[in-house]
Amino acid sequence: MNRRKFCLSSLAAAISSAGVGAGCLPAAASAALPAAASAQSLRLYKFVYDRRYPAARAFGVAAEHAVSTAGIAAIAGDVTALWSRELKPRWCAGAGAIAGMTTARTLFCLEQLAKDHWMRVIIRVEHAISQRQDISHRLTATEPTIAQIGSALAAGDWPTKLPAALASCGVADGAHLTRVMGSTCRLATTDEALVSFVIA
C-alpha cells in the first residue's frame, strides 16, 4: 500500500469511528450535544479590581452582588499573589473566567498569562476620564455584547452597573468591533487609565 492509499484509508477509518461513536451515545447525551455546542454561556470564577482607584472600588462593591463562583479579589496593581494562589491552578485546569477593572498595565499582565492557557480577552472597555468628569468608553467586543452592556456604560453610575452587565454576557461568536460611547463620572479622576474586561 502506498502512502496516499494509507492516508486515505486512515482518514476514512477515523470518520467512520467518529460516526459510530456518536451513534452509540445514550439518547439523552446525543440530544444534549447540539444544545451544548450552541450554548456559549459564561460562568465567571472571580471579579478582580484595583482598590487604589475610586471607580474600581465602586466596581468591586457592586461585583460582590453579581454572579460569580468565588467572589471578588482586590489588588493594588500587582497580580502575583492572585496569579500563583488562585488563577494559575484554575487556568491549568481549563477553567476560571474572570472579569475586572484594573489599569491597562495590569490587564496586559493578565492577558499574557491567559494566552499560555488558551484564554483571551473577549471584552475590553477602556475608560478615559477627563478633568471635567466626562468619560469616554472604548468598548471592544462582539455586536451582541456591545448592545448588551452599552446601557450600563451610558449610566452616570456605570462602575456599579458594569459587573452585573459583564456577568450576564455570553461568549458570542462573530467579529470583534469597537464602539466609543460617552457618559459622565461622579467619582474622582485618576491619572491612570482604567480598563474593564472579561478573560475567558
Secondary structure as UniProt FT lines:
FT   HELIX           3..23
FT   HELIX           27..38
FT   STRAND          44..50
FT   TURN            51..52
FT   HELIX           54..63
FT   TURN            64..65
FT   STRAND          72..75
FT   HELIX           80..82
FT   HELIX           83..87
FT   HELIX           88..92
FT   TURN            93..94
FT   STRAND          97..103
FT   HELIX           104..115
FT   TURN            116..118
FT   STRAND          121..129
FT   TURN            131..132
FT   STRAND          134..142
FT   HELIX           143..154
FT   TURN            156..157
FT   HELIX           158..167
FT   STRAND          176..184
FT   STRAND          194..199
//
